Amino acid sequence: MNLFDDPDNTAPVSTAGTPLAERMRPATFDEFVGQEDILAPGRPLREAIERDLLQSIILWGPPGTGKTTLARLIAKVTRARFVSFSAVMAGIKEIKEVMAAAEHTRRTSGRRTIVFVDEIHRFNKSQQDAFLPRVEAGDIILIGATTENPSFEVNAALLSRSKVFVLHGLTEPQIVGILERALQDPERGLGKQVLEIEPGALETIARYSNGDARSALNLLELSAATSRRIDQALLQQTVQRRALLYDKSGEEHYNIISALHKSMRNSDPDASVYWLARMVEAGEDPLYIARRLIRFASEDIGNADPQALTVAVAAKDAVHFLGMPEGNTALAQCAIYLATAPKSNAVYTAYNDAAEDALRQVADPVPLHIRNAPTRLMKELNYGKGYRYAHDEAEGVADMDCLPESLQGKKYYQPTDRGFEAEVRKRLEAWKKARQR
């Protein structure tokens, strides 16, 4: 069949060798599980599909939540011509051919074309731009599916012409319901097989699948092919390691590191070690985590506990020396220490304020009295003149301004009353009084 031909929905299709997840793909909206917030009867998207009034949309959600299934349901109920291809397999040449065929169809028959693009985030900007003229002309209705945040992965022009719908991972009861239907269905599912299902086994599969219906059905099919009795022992053998939803270069990467950072900032060691474990077990670079912990030690703790930076750097060294998985406890120890340390962003704020002045203000010269004078000429030009050596002062501090004249009296560092910074505050106040004396 040509890429641009309408599919023959009446032709018999053999399911021999077809994975269970594909066989059990919902054929009607009544079989579709989840996403009730956008697909329940009466919801705008459901109405637009059933009344054939659909406009271009982007379906954004994790794997196994129904993006491709929804596109296929649209193909069944719409009167538009339907073309489906994957961004992994297609390039700019295929896009232009689809656009030309869509324009021809619209011009000769008045019929619009629905173009479903799976993994649209894999297209670069120029490839995505190729859709724009035909979307604007109304020749095509674009349905893009992506697991990545469209704000980052779909160009602004295309995004502004599409409605984004967010699909969520399925709940454990929803996954269990899908598995039960697969076990009972004698035509598409495993209903003809004699299987013994241990109580709680389906719930275990649902937990392992992490909201992904396809993953759950694949695990069920693999288990059923291994043994007639599906129990916890079999599942533990079948699933050596749970596949956590985590993309080291995508949004989930930033979501979880943000969760770790904010949990530590809020002095919550339990949440901190959980988010840390989520990253470590999903295969995140441990040195990346160590770098973020070091940054946190300075940004959110600073001098409230100067030891925090030492602990964070030691954790980095331990991970580098031990490697993984042995280094995981060093990271956990550090995250818990940082979460339970007194907090202060005074160092962070001081630097940002000073950096703003350094960039915004005129670059005033260094005051003469705090310049070095290693040569005779520099001494003749009064370099170092008036400098007072703090160690020679009675209280170890001199009444001498070290900021440029335009910034004299400016206070960047404002220590808190938390942790060691309470002691630092006392010192600064004592030195201030000594200077005044």
C-alpha positions in Angstrom: 0.0 0.0 0.0 1.3 3.5 -0.9 2.0 5.8 2.0 -0.7 8.1 0.8 -3.5 5.6 0.0 -6.5 5.3 2.3 -6.3 2.2 4.5 -8.7 -0.6 3.6 -10.4 -1.2 6.9 -12.3 -4.2 5.6 -9.3 -6.3 4.7 -8.7 -9.2 7.1 -5.6 -8.7 9.2 -3.7 -11.7 10.6 -2.7 -11.3 14.3 -0.2 -14.2 14.2 2.9 -13.0 15.9 1.4 -9.7 16.9 2.3 -8.7 20.5 -0.5 -8.8 23.1 -0.3 -5.1 23.6 -1.0 -4.5 20.0 -3.9 -7.0 19.9 -5.5 -5.5 22.9 -5.3 -1.9 21.6 -8.8 -0.4 22.2 -10.9 -0.4 19.0 -13.6 2.0 20.4 -13.8 4.8 22.9 -15.7 2.4 25.2 -12.6 0.3 25.5 -10.3 3.2 26.0 -9.0 3.4 29.6 -7.9 6.6 31.3 -7.7 10.2 30.2 -11.3 10.8 31.3 -10.5 14.5 31.8 -10.2 15.0 28.0 -12.0 12.0 26.5 -15.1 11.4 28.7 -18.4 11.8 26.8 -19.2 15.5 26.4 -15.6 16.7 26.8 -14.5 19.1 24.0 -11.9 16.8 22.5 -14.3 13.8 22.4 -17.0 16.0 20.9 -14.7 17.4 18.3 -13.6 13.9 17.3 -17.1 12.4 17.1 -18.5 15.4 15.2 -15.5 15.4 12.8 -14.6 19.0 13.8 -11.1 18.3 15.0 -8.3 20.9 14.7 -4.6 20.3 14.9 -3.5 18.9 18.3 -0.4 17.8 20.2 -0.8 14.8 22.5 1.8 15.0 25.3 2.3 12.1 27.7 4.5 9.3 29.0 4.8 6.0 27.0 1.8 3.6 27.1 -0.9 6.2 27.9 -2.9 6.0 24.6 -1.5 8.6 22.2 -1.2 6.3 19.2 -4.5 4.5 20.2 -6.3 7.9 20.3 -4.9 8.7 16.8 -6.2 5.4 15.5 -9.7 6.0 17.0 -9.7 9.3 15.3 -8.9 7.6 12.0 -11.9 5.3 12.5 -14.5 7.9 13.3 -13.4 10.8 11.1 -14.3 11.3 7.5 -11.0 12.8 6.7 -8.2 11.0 4.9 -5.8 9.6 7.4 -2.0 9.3 7.1 0.3 8.0 9.8 4.0 8.0 10.0 6.8 8.1 12.6 9.3 10.9 13.0 11.9 8.2 13.6 11.5 6.8 10.1 10.4 9.9 8.0 12.4 12.9 6.8 11.7 16.2 5.0 11.2 14.4 1.7 8.3 12.3 3.1 6.8 15.4 4.8 6.8 17.3 1.5 5.2 14.4 -0.3 2.4 14.1 2.3 1.8 17.9 2.1 1.6 17.8 -1.7 -0.9 14.9 -1.6 -3.0 16.7 1.1 -3.2 19.8 -1.0 -4.2 17.8 -4.0 -6.9 15.9 -2.1 -8.3 19.1 -0.7 -8.3 20.8 -4.1 -10.0 17.9 -6.0 -12.4 16.6 -3.4 -12.6 19.1 -0.6 -11.6 16.4 1.8 -9.0 17.2 4.5 -6.1 15.0 5.5 -5.3 14.0 9.1 -1.6 13.6 9.5 -0.5 11.7 12.6 3.2 12.1 13.5 4.4 9.8 16.3 7.4 11.2 18.3 7.1 14.6 16.6 9.8 15.9 19.0 12.4 14.0 16.9 11.7 16.4 14.0 14.0 19.4 13.8 12.8 22.9 13.3 13.0 22.9 9.5 11.1 19.6 9.4 8.4 20.9 11.7 8.2 24.2 9.7 7.2 22.1 6.6 3.8 21.4 8.1 3.0 25.1 8.7 1.7 26.2 5.3 -0.7 23.3 5.0 -1.9 23.6 8.6 -2.6 27.3 8.0 -4.3 26.6 4.7 -6.5 24.0 6.3 -5.4 21.2 4.0 -4.2 19.0 7.0 -5.1 18.4 10.6 -1.9 17.6 12.4 -1.9 15.2 15.3 1.5 15.1 16.9 2.4 12.7 19.7 5.3 13.3 22.0 6.7 12.2 25.3 8.7 15.5 25.6 7.5 18.9 26.8 6.1 20.6 23.6 7.2 23.9 25.0 10.8 22.8 24.4 10.5 20.4 21.5 7.8 21.8 19.2 8.5 25.1 17.5 6.5 28.1 18.6 4.8 28.7 15.3 3.4 25.1 15.1 2.6 25.1 18.8 0.5 28.3 18.5 -1.6 26.6 15.8 -2.3 23.5 17.8 -4.1 22.6 21.0 -2.0 20.7 23.5 -3.7 17.8 25.4 -1.8 16.2 28.3 -2.2 12.5 28.8 -1.3 11.1 32.2 0.2 7.8 33.3 -2.5 5.2 34.1 -3.3 4.3 37.7 -2.6 0.9 39.2 -6.4 0.0 39.2 -6.6 1.0 35.5 -3.7 -1.1 34.6 -5.1 -4.1 36.5 -8.4 -3.7 34.6 -6.6 -3.8 31.3 -4.7 -6.9 32.4 -7.9 -8.6 33.5 -9.5 -7.8 30.2 -6.5 -9.3 28.3 -6.8 -12.5 30.4 -10.5 -12.9 29.7 -10.6 -12.0 26.0 -10.4 -15.3 24.0 -10.0 -13.7 20.6 -7.4 -10.9 21.1 -6.1 -11.8 24.5 -5.1 -14.8 26.6 -8.6 -16.1 27.3 -7.9 -19.4 25.6 -4.8 -20.2 27.8 -5.2 -22.0 31.1 -3.4 -19.7 33.5 -3.2 -19.6 37.3 -2.8 -16.0 38.6 -1.6 -15.7 42.2 -3.5 -13.0 44.2 -1.7 -9.7 44.0 0.3 -10.7 40.8 -1.6 -8.3 38.6 -1.1 -5.5 41.1 2.7 -6.3 41.0 2.7 -6.1 37.2 0.8 -2.8 37.4 3.4 -1.3 39.8 6.3 -2.5 37.7 4.7 -0.9 34.6 4.8 2.6 36.1 1.6 3.7 34.4 2.5 2.3 31.0 -0.2 -0.1 29.7 2.0 -1.4 26.9 4.7 -2.3 29.4 2.2 -4.1 31.6 0.8 -6.2 28.8 4.3 -7.1 27.5 5.2 -8.3 31.0 2.0 -10.3 31.3 2.6 -11.9 27.9 6.2 -12.8 28.7 5.1 -14.3 32.0 2.4 -16.3 30.4 4.8 -17.6 27.8 7.2 -18.7 30.6 4.8 -20.5 33.0 1.1 -21.3 33.5 1.3 -20.0 37.0 2.0 -16.3 37.3 3.2 -15.6 40.8 5.5 -13.2 42.6 8.6 -15.4 42.2 8.0 -15.6 38.4 7.6 -11.9 38.2 10.8 -11.2 40.1 12.6 -13.4 37.6 10.9 -11.8 34.6 11.6 -8.3 35.7 15.2 -8.0 36.8 15.0 -4.2 37.1 12.1 -1.9 37.0 12.3 0.6 34.2 11.8 4.0 35.8 10.3 6.8 33.7 13.4 9.1 33.4 15.0 10.8 30.5 18.5 12.1 31.3 18.2 14.8 28.7 14.5 15.6 28.9 12.0 17.2 31.2 11.8 14.4 33.7 15.5 14.8 34.4 14.9 18.5 35.3 11.7 17.7 37.2 13.4 15.2 39.5 16.6 17.2 40.2 14.3 20.2 41.0 12.4 17.9 43.4 15.6 16.9 45.1 16.9 20.5 45.4 13.6 21.8 46.8 13.2 18.9 49.2 16.6 19.5 50.7 15.9 23.3 50.8 12.7 22.5 52.8 14.8 20.3 55.2 12.9 17.1 54.3 15.5 14.2 54.5 12.9 11.6 53.5 11.8 13.3 50.3 15.4 14.1 49.6 16.7 10.6 49.7 13.7 9.3 47.7 14.3 11.7 44.8 18.0 11.0 45.0 17.2 7.2 44.7 14.9 7.8 41.8 17.7 9.4 39.8 20.4 6.9 40.9 18.2 3.8 40.1 17.2 5.3 36.8 20.8 5.5 35.7 21.6 9.2 36.2 25.3 10.1 36.0 26.3 10.1 39.7 28.8 12.9 39.2 26.0 15.1 37.8 24.1 14.5 41.1 27.3 15.2 43.1 27.8 18.5 41.3 24.2 19.5 42.1 24.7 18.7 45.8 27.9 20.8 45.8 26.0 23.7 44.3 23.2 23.3 46.9 25.8 23.4 49.7 26.9 26.9 48.7 23.6 28.2 47.4 21.2 27.1 50.2 23.4 26.5 53.2 26.5 28.6 52.7 28.0 29.8 56.0 25.0 28.6 58.1 27.0 25.3 58.1 30.4 25.7 56.3 31.0 22.0 56.8 28.2 21.3 54.2 30.5 22.2 51.3 33.2 19.9 52.7 30.7 17.0 53.0 29.4 17.6 49.4 32.9 17.6 47.9 33.8 14.5 49.9 30.7 12.8 48.5 31.9 13.6 45.0 35.3 12.3 45.7 33.8 9.1 47.2 31.6 8.5 44.2 34.6 9.1 41.9 36.8 6.7 43.9 34.3 3.9 44.6 32.2 4.1 41.4 28.6 2.8 41.4 26.7 1.2 42.9 28.9 1.5 46.0 28.9 5.3 45.8 25.1 5.5 46.2 25.3 5.6 50.0 27.9 8.5 49.9 25.3 10.5 47.8 22.5 9.5 50.2 24.6 10.5 53.2 25.3 13.9 51.7 21.7 14.6 50.6 20.5 13.8 54.1 23.2 15.9 55.7 22.3 18.9 53.5 18.6 18.4 54.1 19.1 18.5 57.9 21.7 21.3 57.9 20.7 24.9 58.9 19.8 26.9 55.7 20.8 30.3 54.5 20.9 31.8 51.0 22.9 34.8 52.2 26.0 33.8 50.3 24.0 33.3 47.1 22.2 36.6 47.5 25.4 38.5 48.3 27.1 37.2 45.1 24.1 38.0 42.9 23.8 41.5 44.3 27.5 42.1 43.9 27.5 40.7 40.4 24.6 43.0 39.4 26.6 46.0 40.6 29.7 44.8 38.9 27.9 44.6 35.6 25.6 47.6 36.0 27.8 50.2 37.7 30.7 52.0 36.1 33.8 49.9 36.7 35.3 52.1 39.4 39.1 51.8 39.9 40.5 50.0 42.9 41.0 52.5 45.8 44.7 53.5 45.9 45.1 52.5 49.6 44.4 48.8 48.9 46.5 48.5 45.8 49.9 46.8 45.9 53.0 48.9 45.2 55.7 46.6 44.1 57.6 49.3 42.1 59.0 52.7 42.9 56.7 54.4 40.4 53.6 52.9 41.9 54.7 54.1 45.3 55.2 57.6 43.9 51.7 57.4 42.5 50.4 56.7 46.0 49.6 53.0 45.5 49.1 51.6 48.9 49.2 55.0 50.6 47.0 55.0 53.7 46.7 51.2 53.9 46.3 49.9 57.5 47.5 46.4 58.3 44.6 44.8 60.1 46.8 42.5 62.2 48.4 45.6 63.8 45.1 47.0 64.9 44.1 46.4 68.5 40.9 44.5 67.6 42.2 43.0 64.3 40.1 45.3 62.1 40.9 48.7 60.7 38.5 51.6 60.0 39.2 51.5 56.3 36.8 51.3 53.3 37.7 48.6 50.8 34.8 49.2 48.3 35.0 51.7 45.5 33.9 55.2 46.5 30.5 54.9 44.7 29.7 51.8 46.6 31.0 52.7 50.1 28.5 51.6 52.8 26.9 48.9 50.5 26.0 45.7 52.3 25.9 42.6 50.2 26.3 39.9 52.8 23.5 39.8 55.3 24.0 36.7 57.5 21.0 35.1 59.0 20.5 34.0 62.6 20.6 30.3 61.6 23.4 27.9 62.3 27.0 29.2 62.2 25.8 32.4 60.5 24.5 33.6 63.9 28.1 33.6 65.1 29.2 35.4 61.8 26.6 38.0 62.4 27.9 38.7 65.9 31.4 39.0 64.6 30.4 41.5 61.9 28.5 43.6 64.5 31.5 43.5 66.8 33.9 44.6 64.0 31.5 47.4 63.0 31.6 48.8 66.6 35.4 48.4 66.6 35.7 50.5 63.4 33.5 53.1 64.9 35.7 53.3 68.0 
